[in-house]
Amino acid sequence: MGKLALLIGVSEYQPGLNPLPSAVKDVEAMRRVLTHPEIGNFAEGDITALKNPQRQEMEDAIYNLFAHRQKEDLLLFYFSGHGIKDDNGRLYLSTRATKTQNGRLVKPSAVAASVLHESMNESRSQRQVIILDCCFSGAIAQGLTVKDDGTVNLQEQLGGKGRAILTSSTSTQYSFEQAGSDLSIYTRYLVEGMEKGAADRDGDGWISIDELHEYANSKVKEAAPAMTPKFYPIEEGHKILLAKSPKDDPKVKYRKEVETRAKEGHEFSVFARRILDGKRNEWGLTPGEAAAIEQEVLQPYREYERKRDEYERALIEAIAQEYPFSKTTQKDLKEYQQYLGLRDEDIASIEQRVITPKQAEYERKQQEAQRLQQEQERAKQQKQQAELRELPETQSSPVSQPKSPSVIQTNIPTNIQTQQFEFEYATITVKSGFLGIGKTTCKINRHAGRAEFFTENLGNDALLEMVAIPGGQFLMGSPENEPERFDNESPQHTVTIQPFYMGKFPVTQAQWKTVAALPKVKIDLNPDPSFFKGANRPVEKVSWDDAIEFCVRLSRFVEGRLSHKTGKPYRLPSEAEWEYACRAGTTTPFHFGETITTDLANYNGNSIYGSGPKGEYRQQTTEVGKFPPNAFGLYDMHGNIWEWCQDGWHDNYKEALANGTAWMSKNYNNNYRLLRGGSWDDTPRNCRCAYRFRYARALMNLSVGFRVVVARFTTS
């Protein structure tokens, strides 16, 4: 029976791969314990050690290790260096010439794991041990390929009778060098387990491959908890005896006693200390020998605490320079955590201790700033509403109707009596885990609002509530950095909007049915077109021309029922008026904020936007007013039902009007109009304030409806 080993360490690399100084030292340490006559007992001539080899040299050595062997031979293959995946997930072992181009492996410069696999399968030896101490994340222990979840079925790919595969990490983790040690963490404890006899768990004088793994695994997890060494025994592989251990050796026995007595990894109780001192005297060890053993046993725990201390110091220093952290800093922090080999649970108490006070201070400042902003907005709205009540009745209409045969204009003097209503609108605060790492949550904030409105009694218990929208300027369209935006939302441009009234809700089926019963002006109206039935649900399956007919009938009804002809000309909103009303003074993708949730609107909750959560997909319209309004007091501006606008469709905002009126240029296609707001069936992207959708004016869809507006003043 022969015992042969091939030990490979690659420390030097071409540009693009980090050097690994410990790799060649790992090889020397493994050679030392394997050739020791009282430990590994491998003959010096039966061990081949390659340091920084070229590809051909490495492949020849692999072939020679496994070729022409006998069934009883024990073969050991050890590799320390980079493991690299190609685009198909196949593993390659690095050589000194291994290089990458544009982030991709140059395959002829590395050794494919299939070379090792084939040599193992062709060998007659039934006792094979493979140890892979790789330091390249994502390619630690692949035999041949990586599955979709990033794991590897080594038993399937490197399997065979009497084989054992030991790996320093799972497929998607880092391996780490250890501060203060010449060796990598994993190899250090493999060597220590054999050299000190510490891996002889059952005390039988032999170290089997499973005992060696158990020892190294426990020590690695103490020093670098993020690493997860793996052991893949095939058939009788776990029983392979790799090294001898000095049976009944006082130092070995004392080491085991220390491991048993160590309290929380770094101290001994008074009673444990007395027991250890008694055992030391009983077994004839000097205080120096005992102290050295205790230092070795406790070293992984102390290394772990050193890393946590280092992480905490770095965190405190970083927070002093910047808080909250930018995305780049958050990314660097996560990589630093991985570099130290710390799990999220290892740093949770540190982040709680260091960040909680800073986060509380930051949130207090944010809340104070938000409170001041709300007070300013409330004062501005109250001022605008006061100015509105003082305006004369003879000012001109802010919206000019398009010269289209489908639109009948009415110019009727009006004196609208309004009243105030109070409401509660919502905003969303997106909050990440500590430093942007971990679970992101969306907090819904509630705010008190107030607005002016008037009510139009349509008869048959159908009431139309119209909310006063203050005039002002806003930036129409979306900025280039808004997620999931479209080019047709550009260029952003400043638009001036005159005061107007807008429907508090989309037109409901009850309102539609009442107005559809009024005398025809140009076209017939189906009194019950909607697919989703409900008097208080929005009407849908109405075309743009249907909506125009509704507006004209409503205007004539209001005019005709009043003896002094003080009716009001109802119409569809211009696209600029719609977006201005939807934003309600905000500049974010939604009037709620940077994202949206199905707690606040009716849309397809299977999709998310930004940091928002998945939610409910109701697959139908909901009654109007079910969700909170915006700061102007308008409901269902995001989702539930698409809303027609007056304008013709334009592919972008080049040469767009700046006065807020409907844009009906000479070159527009009269067959198309546009929709705003998204619907119950749309993703959040389509429900943004700036999103615009081209749609044929004659089409009717179960997700398309509208709401009406009326000018605050008209000419006499």
N, C-alpha and C positions, 0 to 999 in steps of 0.2 A: 504494500500500500504506500503510495506516494502522497506527499503534501506539497503542493505547488501554489505559488501566488504571483499575481501580476499587479503591481502597485503603480498607479499613474497619477501624477500631480502636474497641473498646468497653471503656472503663476503669471507667465508673460503673454501678453496679447497684442494684437494689432490695434491701432486707433479705432475707437468705437466700442470696445469691450474693456471694462475696468480690470486692472491687474488684481491678482489674488495672491499676495505674498505668502499666505499661510499654506497654500496648496502643496508646494514642494516640501515644506516642513512637515505637513501631514504624512507624506510618504515616508520620510525618515523616521517619524515616530512609530508608524505602523510596522516598518521593517524592524525597528528595535525590539518591540514586544513579540513579534512573530518569530524572530530568530533566537530569542532568549531560550536557553535549554530548559529552564524551569517554568516557562510560560507557553509560548507557541510551539517551540521545538521544531520550527521549520529549518531545514538545512539552508545555509547561506546561499549555496549554488542553486537552490530551487526557488529563489525569489528573484523576480525581475522588477527592477524599479526604474521607471521612466520619468524624467523630469523635463517638462516643456518639450515633448516630442513633436516631430512632424507627423503628418497624417499617415504616410506609408509605414513609418516605423511603428506607429501605434496599431495599425491594422495587422501587421505581421506579428506583433507580440500577442495580440488577442488570438490569432489563429494558432500560434505555437502553444499557448496556454491550454487550449481545449483539444488540440489534435493529438491522436495516437495515445490516448490515455486509457487506463484500465477502469473497470467498473468501480473498484474500491478507492480509487484516487480521490483525495480531497482537493478541490480547486477553488481558489479564492481570487476574485477580481475586485479591485478597489480603485475608485476614481474620485479625485477631488479637483474640481474646476467648474467651468461654466457648462451648463446644459442649455441647448438652444433649440427652439422649435422652428420648423419651416412653416410656410403658409398653410400646409395641410395638417399641421399638428404633429408631424413626425419629429422624433427626438434625434438630435445630433450631439455627440460629445466633442468638446472643443479641443483644438490643438494650438500650438503656439502660432500657427499661420492662419487661424480662423479669423475671418473678417466679415463685415457686413457692408452692403451698399444700399443707401436710401432706406436704412432700417431693416433690410431683408438679408437673410443669411446667404452667403456665397457658399453653396453646398460642397463644391470640391475641396474647400478648405477645412472641412470638419469630417468626423467619422460618424456615419449613420449608425444609430442604435441597432439597426437590422443586421449589421455586421456582427455585433456581439450576440444577438439573438440566434443567428444562423450557426455560429460557432458552438454555442451552448447546446443547441438541438442536435448537432452532428456529433458531439462528444459522447463517448461511452461512459464517462464518469457519471455516477449517480449521487455524488455529493458535491454540490456546487453552491458557493456562497458569493453573492453579488452585493457589494456595498457602494452606494452612490451618495457622495457628499457634494451635491451640486449647489451652486450659489446663484443661479439665475432664476428669478421668479417666473413661475408659469411653466417651467420645464424641468422639474426636479427629478422625477423618477419615471418618466415615461419609458415603457419598453419599446413601443413602436409609435403609437398614435394616442392622441388625447380625445376623450369623449366630449360631447357638447357641453357638459357641465364642468369641464376642466379637470376631471378626475381621470385616473388611469386604472385599467384592470390589468395589473401586472401578472396576476396569477394566470390569466388567459394568454397574455402575450409573451411572458417569460417563463411560463410554467414548465413543469417536468418533474420527474421523480427525484425526491431528495434535494430540492432546491430551496434556498432561502434568500430573499431579497430584502435588504435593509436600506432605507432611504432617510435622508436627513430631514425632509419636509414633505408635505403633501404637494400635489402637482402645482398648486397656485400660490405657494408661499416662498418667502425668502429663506435662504440659509445665511447664517451670520458668523462673522469673525468675532472673537471675544476680546474685549479690551484687557490688556495685561497678560495676554496669552499668545504664544507663537502659533497656536493651532486654531483651526476652526472649532466652533463650539461642539459640534457633533463628534468629530474625530477625537477631540480632547477627552470626551467621556468614554468613547470606545477604548481608547488607550488606557485611561485611568482604571476602567472596569477590569481590564485584563492585568495590567501591571501591578495594581494594588490588591488584586484578588477580590475587589469589592463586588464584582458581578456574579460571584458564586453564591447565588441566593439560597440554595439548599444545603451548602456546606459539604458537598460530597467530594470536593477537591477538583472538580471539573467545571469549566464555564461553557455551557451550551450556547448556541447562537440565540435562542430565545431569552436566556438569562442576560446575555450581553445587551440585547435590544432593550430589555426591561430596565436595566440599569441606566443605559445612555438616555433612554427616553425620559426617565424620571428626572435626571439631572438637567437635561436640556430644557425641560418645561419649567424647572426652577429658575434657570438663568435667563431664558428667553421664551416666555409663555406663548408667544405668537407662533413659534415653531411647533410642528406636530410630526415628529419622526414616525415612520410607518414600518411595519414588519409584515412580510408576505411569505409565510412558509408554505411550501407545496409538499404534500404527502409527509414524509418523515424529515423534512428540512429543519423543523424546529429542534430536532434532537441531535443535529450535527454538533460534535464537540470541537470547539475551536482552540481552546487553551486550557492549561492546567492552573490550578490555584493551590497555594500552599495550605494544605489541610491543617487545621488546629493552630495556624499561625497566630500568635498573640495580637499582632497588628491588624490582621484581618478581623479577628473577633472584636477588637476594640472599635474598629471602624463601624461595624454593624451596630454595636452598642450605642455609639454616638449618633448614628442615623436614627435609631429608635428613640433616643432621648431628646433630640433637638426639638425645642419648643418654638413653633411658628418660624422655624428655619433660622433663627439668629440668636437664640439664647437658651439657657438651661434653667430649669427651676432649681431651687435650693436642694430639693431632694434628688433630682437628676444629677446635679453636680457631685453630691456625696456618693451616689452610686458609681459614677464614672471614676471618681478618685479611688474608690475601693477596688474597682475592676482593674484599673491601671496598676495598682500595687500588687494585686493578686496575680496578674499576668506578667509582672516583671518589666513593665515599660517605664522608661524615664519620663519625667515631666516634659522634656523637649520633644520626645517622640509622640507623646499623647497630644501635645499642643499642635504639632504639625498635622496629625491626622484630623483633629478638630477643625483646623484651618481649611483643609481640603474639603471636608464634608460641608462646611458652612459657606464655602466660597460661592457656589451658585446662588444661594439666597442673598448673599451680600452683593453679588453682581447685579441681581435683580433690583435690589434697593438702590444701588448706585445709578442704574438706568432711570428709575423713577425719579430720583433726586435730580438727575441731569435734565430730564423732561420738564420737571417743575421749574427749575431755574431758567431754562430757555423760555418757558411759557410766560413767566413773570417779566422777563426782559422784553419779550415781544409785545406784551400788552402795554408796557410802558411806552412803547414807540407807536403802537397802532391798535385802535379798537373802535368799532368792530373790525375784524380782519377782512381784508379783501379776498376775493376768490383765489388769487395766486398764493397768498399767504396761507389760506386754509389748505390748499393742495400741498404746499411745502410742509405744513405741520403734519398732515397725514403721512407723508413720505418719511418724515423724521420719526414718527411713531413706529412705522414699519422698520426703519433702519435700526431702531433700538430693540426691536422684537417684542414690543408691548401690545397687548390686546386692549380693546376698548374698556373692558372691565378693570384692567390694571391701572388705567389713568382716570377712571371716573371720579374717584375721590379727590384727585388732584385738581381736576377741572372744576369740581364742585367748590373746592376750597378757594381756588384762585380766581375763578371767573364769576361766581355767583355775586359777590359784591359789585364787581365792575358792570355786570349785566344789569343788576338792579338799578345802579346809578344811570346807566345808559337809557333804560326804559323809562325812568322818571323824567329824564330830559326830553325824551321823545313824546311822552304823554303831555308834558307841559307845553311843548311846541305845538302839538296837535290841538290842545285846548285853546291856545291863543289864536291859532289859525281859524278854528271854528267860530270863535267870538268875532273875529274880523269879518268872516264870510256872512255871519248872521247880521252884523251891523250893516254890511253892504246891501244885503237883500232887503232889510227893513227900509233903508234909505231909498232904494230903487222903487219899492212898493209905495212909499210915501210920495215920491215924485210922480208915479203913475196916476195916483188919485187926483193930483193937481193939474194934469195935462188937459188942454182944451180938446173939444170934440172934433175940430176941423183939421187936424193934422193928417197928412197923406198916408196911405197904406204902405207898409214896409216891403210888401211883396208884390211884384208885378206879375200878373198871370200871363202865361205863354199865349202867343197868337196861334192857337190851335183850334180847329173846328170842333174838337171834343170838349172845349171849355167854354162855358157861358159865364161871362163876368156879371157881377152885380155890384153896384156902388151905392151902398145904403148907409145913411147916417146912423150912428149908434151911440147909445149911452148905457154902458154895461155896469150894472150894480153888482159888486163883488162882496164876498165875505172871506174871512180867514178860516183856515183849518190847520190843525196840528197833526204831525205824523212822526214816525220814527224811521229814519233811514239807516243803512248799514254800510260799514266799510270793513275791509279785510286787512289784517296785519299778518304778514308771512313771517314766521319765526322758525329759524333753523335750530338744530341741536347746538350744543356748545361749539362756538367758533365755526358754525356752519357745517359741523360734522354730526352725523346722526340723523334722527328722524326730524323732518320738517313738519311744522304744524301751521294751520291757518286759524287765526283767532278772529272771530266776528265781533266787531264793535258796534254798538248801537248809539245813535245820536238823535237828539230832538230837532225837528224841523218845523217850519211854518211857512205857509204860502197863501196867496189870494186865489179865489176861484169863483165861478158862477155856475149855476145849474140851468140847463135847458130842459124843460118838460116836453117830451115828445108825445105824450099821451100813452094810454095803455100801460101805465106804471113804468114806462121807460124813461129814465133820466139820463141826460148827457152832461157830465161834469167836465168843465174846462178850466185848466190851471193857468194862472198868469205866469208867463216866462219873462223875466227881466231882460232888457236888451244888454248888449255888451260886445266885446271883441273876443275871439278865440282863435287858436291855431288849428286849422282843419287838416285832417289827414293824419298819418302815423309817422313817427320818427324812424329813421333807418335802422335803429337798434332795437325796435320793438319786435319781440319774438313772433315768428310765423306771420309776418306782415306780407302784403302783396304790393307789387310796383304800382298798381292802379290807385293806391292810396297816397301817391306822391304827385307833385311836390307839396310839402306842407305849405300852407299859405294863410295869412291872416284874413279873417272875415269879420265884418261888422254886422251884427244882428239887431234889428229893431224889436221892441217889445211885442209879444203876441200871446195868444192863448193856445194851449194844446190839450187834447183829450187826456184826462187823467189816466185812462185805460185805452187799449185798443177797442175799436168798435165791437160791441157784443152782439150776439145773435138776437137778443131781444130788441136792441136798438135798430139793428138791420131790418128785422121783420116789420117794425113800425114804419120806418122810412120807406121801405120797399112797397108798402101799401099806398103811398102818396101818389099823386098823378104823375104819369110818365112825362119826361122832358125830351129825351132823345132815344133811349133804349129801354127794353124791358128788364126788370130785375127779378131773379128767382127769390122768393121770400124765405126759402129755407135751403140754402146751398151747402151748408156745412156738413162735413163728414162726422166730426165729433160733436154730438148734440149736447146742448145745454144753454139755457137762456143767458147765463152769465159767463159762458165761455166766449172767446173771441170768434167772430165770424171768420170763416175761411172758404177757400174755393171761390174767390171773387177776383175778377180781372181788374186791371188798371182802369179800364173803361167803366166797369161796374162801380168802382170806387168814386170816379168822377161823377157819374150819374147820381150816386148817393149824396154827394156834397151839394150838387145843384138842387136836388129835390128838397134837401134839408134847408138850404138857404131860402128857397121860395116858400117853404112851409112857415119858417120863422117870420119872413116878411109879410106873408099874407094874413097871418093871424093877428097882427098888431095894427091897430087903427092908425097909428102915427108913422107907420112904416119905419120902425127903428130896428128892423131885423139885422142879422149879421151874416156876411158872406163866408160860408164854410168852404174849405178846400183841403187838398193834401198838403203836407209840409214840403217846403223845398228841402233838398238834400242837406244843405248847410244848416237850416233850422233844425232838422232832425238830429244831426250830430251834435250841434250846440246844446240842444235840450237833453240829449242822452248823456253827454259828459257832465252837465250841471256843474261846471267850474273845475272839473278834474282834467288831468292830462295823461292819466294811466290807460292801459288797454281797456279796462272796464270802469264804470263809475264806482264800483266797489273798491277798486285798487288794481294791484298787479296781476291778480288772478280771479277766479270765480269758483263757486261751489254750487252744487245742486240744492243746498239749503237756502240759497238766495235766488235761484232762477231755474227755469224749466228748459233743459237742453239735454243732449246725449251725454250722460255722466260716465259712459264707458271710456271717454277720452278725457285727457287732462290738459291744462294749460299752465306752463311755467311750473311753479311749486305747488299748484293746487292739487287736491286729492281727486281720486275717482269717486263717483257718486251714483245716484239713481238715474236710470234711463226710463222715463215714464211712458214713452212711446205714444203720447197723445197730448193734446192741449190741456191746460188746467184753467180753472176759473180765474178771471182777471182779479188782480189785487191779492192773490194768494201769497206773494212774496213782497219783501220790503221795497219801497220806492227809492228813487235817487234823491239827491238833495233839493231838487226842484219840486218834488212831490209827484213825480211821474212813475207809474208802475209798468212792469213788464217791458222795459226798454231793451233788456237782454233776453233773448230766447222767447219761448212760448209760440210766437207767431211772427213771420216776416211782415214788414210794413212797407207798403207802396210809398214812394215819394213822387213829387210833381215832375221833376226834371227828366230830360232825355238822357240817355246813357252816353258818357264820354269815357274814353279808355284811361284817362289820367286827368290831373288837375292843371295841366298846362293851359294858360289863358282862362282859367276859371274866374268867375265873377267874385268880387270882394264885398258885395253889398248884401249877401244873404238871400237874394231872390232866386227863383228857379232858373236853372241854366238851360236855355233852349236855343242853342246856336244853330246857324244855318246848315251846318254839315252833319247834324246828328241824324241817326236813323229813327224815323218816327215810329217804327214797329217795336222799338225796345224802350223800356223805362228801367228803373232800378229799385231794388229792395234793400232794406236796412234792418239790422237787429238780430238776425238769426231766428231759429225756431226750436221747437221741442225735439226735432230730429237732427239738429246740427251739432257739430263739435264746438267746443268753446272758441276755437279760432274764428269761426264764422259769426260769433256773437259779439265780437269786439266793437267798441264805439266806432272805429274807423273802417270796419269792413263794409264793402259795397258789392252788390251782386246784380249782374245784368240779367234781365228777364223780359221775355216777350209780353207786351201789354195785354194781349188777348188770352194768355194762358190763365188757367185756374188750377190751384194746387191746394191740397189739404194742409199745407203749412204756410199759406200766404193770406194775409189780411191787411188791415190798415188802421190808422187813427187819423183824426181830423184836427185842423187848426183853424183859427180865425184871427184876423187882424184886430189889434186893439182899437184902432181908429180908422175910419174911412172918410172919404170926401163926400160932401153933400151935393 
